[in-house]
Amino acid sequence: MAKEFASRGDMTEKPITFSEIGRDLWAFTAEGDPNTGVIIGDDSVMIIDAQATPRLAAKVVEKIRSVTDKPIKYVVLSHYHAVRVLGASAYNAEQIIGSEKCRAMVAERGQEDWDSEFERFPRLFQGHESIPGLTWPTMTFTHKMTVYLGKRRVDLMHLGRAHTAGDIVAWVPDEGVMFTGDIVEYHSACYCGDGHFGDWGGTLDAIRAFNPQAIAPGRGDALVGDEMVDAAIESTRDFVASTYRPAAAIAARGGSLKEAWDAVRAECDPKFSDYAIYEHCLPFNVARAYDEALGMDTPRIWTAERDKEMWGALQG
């Protein structure tokens, strides 16, 4: 029997955790749902990833107001995906910051991604009527940008392609804490439909070189201490490699996408089948891995129609 499409059957609200992972640095997490980071400076607040709707973002604001009344000045987008960015209006921030590539991807495929993710994640898009439109960065950079929240320094950096071509991280050097977006996950499947498998491992190495004392990942629990940080980075590395390697082997011998699907399942199911959104991500991950192995550097745009065709072909 075919599995229900993506996460359409997941309508149960997830318990929220708001945890301090460094001095005035917070992670808003909800099991395998998208996380939001909060950086409190001397004079203002910076948000890392905005949530899917203003309704969900309001829950983040409620948590922020339990610990500070400082104004929210910046919303930083780790990448362009709808579930990360469409709640931005709720923060009334002065500036929305992303990489130049992130802004270009909003222009190229933002509406298609919104339509696609709306069909995949109905629970996350409850209250979608309040979304004013696509979220556009108002400030962009190519490689690095430093923002000062009073005396607190935040380095925003593009360390390499991974989850998308435009991923950035936020590094807070005074506490050794990094907000990685979906470059790093913890007990949650990596969504690789817009990924760059060949680059992802090197980007993880670049993150590890900072020796972060804590990480707020894209999904899953906040990671505090060397043991959890190392475990999450290596688990993410294994997930990405275990998805790409069997798909590439099938592509190299001229095998079909369905054969790649079976090979990836054989390698990944024993290790990752209990991860959040694993079944949801798998068809998109295999399709992208197969395309990259065939030499397609830029991921094809996912549309609501293509999503369902791929799901039917692989999860059907």
Backbone torsions as a table, in degrees:
resi	resn	phi	psi	omega
1	MET	NA	137.5	-178.2
2	ALA	-66.6	142.2	175.4
3	LYS	-74.6	147.5	177.0
4	GLU	-62.3	141.3	-172.4
5	PHE	-58.3	127.3	172.3
6	ALA	47.6	-123.4	-178.9
7	SER	-110.4	28.3	-178.1
8	ARG	-65.1	-26.9	179.8
9	GLY	-86.6	-3.8	-177.7
10	ASP	-96.3	91.3	-178.4
11	MET	-115.1	13.4	-179.4
12	THR	-89.1	125.1	178.0
13	GLU	-62.7	139.0	-178.5
14	LYS	-95.4	141.1	177.5
15	PRO	-64.8	137.5	-176.4
16	ILE	-94.7	139.2	172.4
17	THR	-122.0	135.6	176.8
18	PHE	-126.0	101.5	-169.9
19	SER	-120.6	141.8	178.3
20	GLU	-86.3	122.4	-175.1
21	ILE	-112.4	5.3	177.0
22	GLY	-178.4	171.5	-177.6
23	ARG	-60.7	115.5	179.5
24	ASP	59.4	31.4	175.8
25	LEU	-125.3	124.7	-169.8
26	TRP	-128.9	149.8	175.1
27	ALA	-121.1	122.2	174.4
28	PHE	-95.6	111.0	-176.4
29	THR	-127.5	156.2	178.6
30	ALA	-149.4	75.2	-176.6
31	GLU	52.5	-120.0	-175.8
32	GLY	-93.8	9.5	177.5
33	ASP	-77.3	165.0	179.4
34	PRO	-60.2	136.1	179.9
35	ASN	-90.1	160.1	171.8
36	THR	-129.3	137.5	176.2
37	GLY	-102.3	151.5	-179.4
38	VAL	-132.2	123.0	178.0
39	ILE	-116.0	117.1	-179.3
40	ILE	-103.1	118.7	177.8
41	GLY	-99.6	-166.9	-179.8
42	ASP	-67.6	-34.6	-172.2
43	ASP	-125.5	-5.9	-175.1
44	SER	-164.0	177.5	-175.7
45	VAL	-123.7	142.1	173.7
46	MET	-117.3	134.4	176.8
47	ILE	-102.6	137.6	172.9
48	ILE	-111.9	106.5	-178.7
49	ASP	75.5	131.6	-161.2
50	ALA	-99.6	-8.2	-170.4
51	GLN	80.8	171.9	-170.1
52	ALA	-81.8	-26.3	-176.4
53	THR	-144.1	159.5	172.2
54	PRO	-58.3	-31.9	178.3
55	ARG	-60.5	-46.4	178.3
56	LEU	-70.3	-37.6	178.7
57	ALA	-62.2	-32.5	178.7
58	ALA	-62.2	-29.8	176.5
59	LYS	-68.6	-36.1	175.7
60	VAL	-65.4	-45.5	-179.9
61	VAL	-59.8	-40.0	178.2
62	GLU	-59.3	-42.7	178.4
63	LYS	-66.9	-40.9	179.0
64	ILE	-60.3	-43.5	-177.5
65	ARG	-69.1	-12.4	174.2
66	SER	-79.0	-12.2	-177.5
67	VAL	-125.0	-17.1	179.3
68	THR	-159.0	150.8	173.5
69	ASP	-109.1	11.9	179.3
70	LYS	-67.6	148.1	-177.4
71	PRO	-68.4	145.9	174.9
72	ILE	-85.8	109.4	-172.9
73	LYS	-98.4	-33.1	-174.6
74	TYR	-129.5	139.3	164.8
75	VAL	-115.5	121.7	179.1
76	VAL	-104.5	132.6	178.3
77	LEU	-102.7	116.5	178.5
78	SER	-67.7	-25.6	175.0
79	HIS	-167.4	-172.3	-166.2
80	TYR	-94.7	-6.1	-170.0
81	HIS	-60.1	142.0	-172.8
82	ALA	-56.7	-40.9	-177.5
83	VAL	-67.8	-11.5	178.4
84	ARG	-97.8	-24.6	-163.2
85	VAL	-121.1	-23.1	-168.0
86	LEU	-75.6	-8.0	174.9
87	GLY	-89.4	5.1	-169.9
88	ALA	-58.8	-32.3	-174.9
89	SER	-62.4	-24.4	-176.4
90	ALA	-67.0	-19.8	-175.5
91	TYR	-87.9	-14.6	-178.8
92	ASN	51.0	41.0	-176.9
93	ALA	-76.7	154.4	177.6
94	GLU	-70.9	-35.7	-175.7
95	GLN	-139.1	144.9	171.7
96	ILE	-114.8	122.1	-171.8
97	ILE	-113.4	136.1	173.4
98	GLY	-153.1	173.8	175.1
99	SER	-72.4	157.8	176.1
100	GLU	-59.1	-37.1	178.7
101	LYS	-67.6	-37.0	176.6
102	CYS	-58.1	-46.7	-179.9
103	ARG	-63.2	-39.8	178.2
104	ALA	-63.2	-35.6	-179.9
105	MET	-73.3	-32.0	172.2
106	VAL	-59.6	-45.5	179.9
107	ALA	-64.3	-40.7	-174.3
108	GLU	-76.5	-39.2	-169.3
109	ARG	-146.4	14.5	-176.8
110	GLY	-63.4	-44.7	-179.0
111	GLN	-68.0	-40.0	177.9
112	GLU	-62.3	-40.5	179.2
113	ASP	-66.1	-41.0	177.2
114	TRP	-58.4	-51.3	-179.8
115	ASP	-60.2	-40.7	-179.5
116	SER	-64.6	-51.7	-175.7
117	GLU	-70.4	-28.7	175.4
118	PHE	-58.7	-39.6	178.5
119	GLU	-75.6	-31.9	-177.2
120	ARG	-76.4	-35.7	-169.6
121	PHE	-126.6	65.7	-176.1
122	PRO	-58.9	-34.8	-179.7
123	ARG	-62.8	-41.4	-177.9
124	LEU	-69.3	-19.7	-177.0
125	PHE	-104.4	16.3	170.7
126	GLN	-61.7	135.2	-174.9
127	GLY	81.7	18.2	-176.1
128	HIS	-63.8	-18.4	-178.3
129	GLU	-60.4	-22.8	-177.7
130	SER	-86.6	-2.3	177.1
131	ILE	-72.0	122.4	-175.0
132	PRO	-79.0	-11.7	-177.8
133	GLY	146.8	-172.1	177.9
134	LEU	-58.6	145.6	177.1
135	THR	-92.8	121.5	-177.8
136	TRP	-111.5	125.6	172.2
137	PRO	-58.2	137.3	176.5
138	THR	-97.7	-15.8	174.1
139	MET	-133.3	134.2	-179.6
140	THR	-134.1	163.4	176.7
141	PHE	-150.2	166.2	-178.3
142	THR	-96.5	-53.3	-175.6
143	HIS	-117.4	-44.8	-175.3
144	LYS	-153.5	144.0	176.0
145	MET	-144.5	133.9	177.9
146	THR	-109.0	131.4	178.2
147	VAL	-120.6	136.1	176.9
148	TYR	-108.5	123.9	173.4
149	LEU	-99.5	79.3	-166.2
150	GLY	70.6	-124.5	178.4
151	LYS	-84.6	-17.0	-177.9
152	ARG	-75.2	125.9	-178.6
153	ARG	-97.9	136.2	174.1
154	VAL	-127.7	122.1	176.9
155	ASP	-98.7	119.6	175.0
156	LEU	-99.7	126.4	-170.7
157	MET	-140.5	140.0	166.5
158	HIS	-94.7	108.6	-176.3
159	LEU	-95.3	-6.1	-179.0
160	GLY	145.0	165.7	178.4
161	ARG	-75.0	149.1	178.2
162	ALA	-159.7	-99.1	179.8
163	HIS	-62.0	-37.5	170.5
164	THR	-141.9	179.3	177.7
165	ALA	-76.8	-16.2	-173.7
166	GLY	-114.0	20.1	-176.8
167	ASP	-59.9	141.0	169.9
168	ILE	-131.1	159.1	174.1
169	VAL	-118.9	159.8	173.5
170	ALA	-117.6	124.5	-176.6
171	TRP	-115.3	126.7	178.7
172	VAL	-111.0	96.8	-169.7
173	PRO	-67.7	-27.9	-176.8
174	ASP	-68.1	-18.7	177.3
175	GLU	-120.4	-3.4	-178.7
176	GLY	63.7	39.9	-176.7
177	VAL	-116.6	138.9	179.7
178	MET	-125.5	140.0	173.3
179	PHE	-108.3	114.1	-167.1
180	THR	-103.3	-6.3	-169.9
181	GLY	56.8	-151.7	-172.9
182	ASP	-83.5	12.5	171.6
183	ILE	-66.2	-34.3	177.3
184	VAL	-120.6	135.4	173.8
185	GLU	-126.3	162.6	178.2
186	TYR	-135.1	114.1	-177.3
187	HIS	51.3	35.7	173.1
188	SER	-140.8	141.8	179.6
189	ALA	-64.0	142.6	170.8
190	CYS	-76.9	131.3	170.6
191	TYR	-85.9	119.6	-173.4
192	CYS	-114.8	12.6	-176.2
193	GLY	-62.3	-25.8	174.6
194	ASP	-114.7	20.5	-169.9
195	GLY	-85.1	169.7	175.8
196	HIS	-127.4	92.0	-173.2
197	PHE	-60.9	-41.2	-176.4
198	GLY	-66.0	-23.8	-178.0
199	ASP	-98.9	-21.6	-168.1
200	TRP	-58.8	-44.8	-178.8
201	GLY	-61.1	-40.5	177.8
202	GLY	-65.6	-34.7	177.0
203	THR	-68.1	-38.1	174.1
204	LEU	-62.6	-39.1	176.8
205	ASP	-61.2	-40.3	179.7
206	ALA	-64.2	-38.1	175.7
207	ILE	-64.9	-45.5	-177.3
208	ARG	-62.7	-30.4	-178.6
209	ALA	-64.4	-19.9	176.1
210	PHE	-78.2	-10.4	-177.2
211	ASN	51.4	54.8	-177.4
212	PRO	-64.2	138.7	177.1
213	GLN	-83.2	-19.7	175.7
214	ALA	-155.8	150.9	177.4
215	ILE	-133.8	136.1	164.4
216	ALA	-97.7	106.7	-177.2
217	PRO	-79.4	178.2	179.0
218	GLY	-70.1	-38.9	176.8
219	ARG	-140.7	152.8	178.7
220	GLY	94.5	177.4	-174.7
221	ASP	-62.5	151.5	170.6
222	ALA	-61.8	146.8	-172.7
223	LEU	-112.9	112.3	-178.1
224	VAL	-121.2	125.2	179.2
225	GLY	98.3	155.4	-175.7
226	ASP	-57.5	-40.1	-174.5
227	GLU	-63.7	-47.9	-179.2
228	MET	-69.6	-39.7	179.3
229	VAL	-60.7	-49.5	-179.7
230	ASP	-61.8	-42.8	-178.4
231	ALA	-61.7	-41.7	-178.2
232	ALA	-69.4	-42.7	179.1
233	ILE	-62.1	-45.4	-177.3
234	GLU	-72.3	-34.2	176.1
235	SER	-65.6	-41.5	176.5
236	THR	-62.2	-44.8	178.4
237	ARG	-58.5	-44.8	-179.2
238	ASP	-64.6	-41.1	-179.6
239	PHE	-60.9	-47.8	-178.0
240	VAL	-64.1	-45.8	-179.1
241	ALA	-66.2	-39.5	-177.9
242	SER	-70.9	-20.9	174.4
243	THR	-81.6	-45.0	-174.1
244	TYR	-75.3	-43.4	-171.6
245	ARG	-55.8	-52.7	-178.8
246	PRO	-69.1	-33.9	178.2
247	ALA	-65.6	-40.1	179.9
248	ALA	-66.8	-36.6	179.1
249	ALA	-64.3	-40.1	177.6
250	ILE	-67.3	-44.4	-179.8
251	ALA	-61.6	-37.9	-176.8
252	ALA	-63.7	-29.7	179.8
253	ARG	-99.5	11.8	176.0
254	GLY	81.0	18.3	-179.9
255	GLY	-74.6	170.9	-174.5
256	SER	-88.6	165.8	175.0
257	LEU	-60.2	-38.3	179.5
258	LYS	-65.6	-36.5	175.7
259	GLU	-66.3	-38.3	176.5
260	ALA	-62.8	-41.1	177.4
261	TRP	-57.0	-48.4	-179.3
262	ASP	-63.9	-38.7	-179.4
263	ALA	-68.8	-40.2	178.4
264	VAL	-66.6	-42.7	178.6
265	ARG	-59.6	-41.5	-178.2
266	ALA	-61.3	-35.2	-179.2
267	GLU	-85.7	-37.7	-171.7
268	CYS	-89.6	-34.6	-176.1
269	ASP	-54.2	-45.8	-177.5
270	PRO	-63.5	-24.7	-175.9
271	LYS	-100.4	-30.0	-166.3
272	PHE	-128.6	3.1	-172.2
273	SER	-64.7	-19.1	178.2
274	ASP	-91.9	3.4	179.2
275	TYR	-74.4	147.9	176.0
276	ALA	-57.2	143.5	178.7
277	ILE	51.0	27.6	-178.8
278	TYR	-63.6	-53.8	-178.4
279	GLU	-64.8	-35.1	177.3
280	HIS	-57.6	-48.0	-172.3
281	CYS	-77.0	-27.8	-164.4
282	LEU	-56.7	-48.2	-178.9
283	PRO	-60.8	-40.5	-179.5
284	PHE	-67.9	-37.1	179.2
285	ASN	-66.2	-45.7	-178.7
286	VAL	-65.2	-42.2	-179.6
287	ALA	-61.3	-43.1	179.9
288	ARG	-69.1	-41.3	178.6
289	ALA	-60.4	-42.8	179.6
290	TYR	-63.6	-45.0	178.2
291	ASP	-61.2	-45.2	-178.9
292	GLU	-63.6	-39.6	179.5
293	ALA	-63.7	-26.6	178.0
294	LEU	-87.4	4.2	174.1
295	GLY	99.5	10.0	-179.7
296	MET	-86.4	102.2	-175.3
297	ASP	-73.8	-42.0	-179.4
298	THR	-92.4	122.3	180.0
299	PRO	-59.3	140.9	174.5
300	ARG	-66.0	149.0	-179.6
301	ILE	-72.1	130.6	175.1
302	TRP	-86.7	130.1	174.3
303	THR	-119.4	164.6	178.0
304	ALA	-57.9	-35.7	-179.7
305	GLU	-71.0	-45.6	179.8
306	ARG	-64.3	-39.1	177.5
307	ASP	-51.5	-51.3	-173.3
308	LYS	-71.5	-34.0	174.8
309	GLU	-62.5	-44.9	-179.4
310	MET	-65.6	-42.4	179.8
311	TRP	-60.6	-45.0	-179.7
312	GLY	-63.8	-37.1	-177.5
313	ALA	-72.5	-32.5	-173.3
314	LEU	-109.1	-44.2	-179.5
315	GLN	-91.4	-7.7	-177.6
316	GLY	-68.8	NA	NA
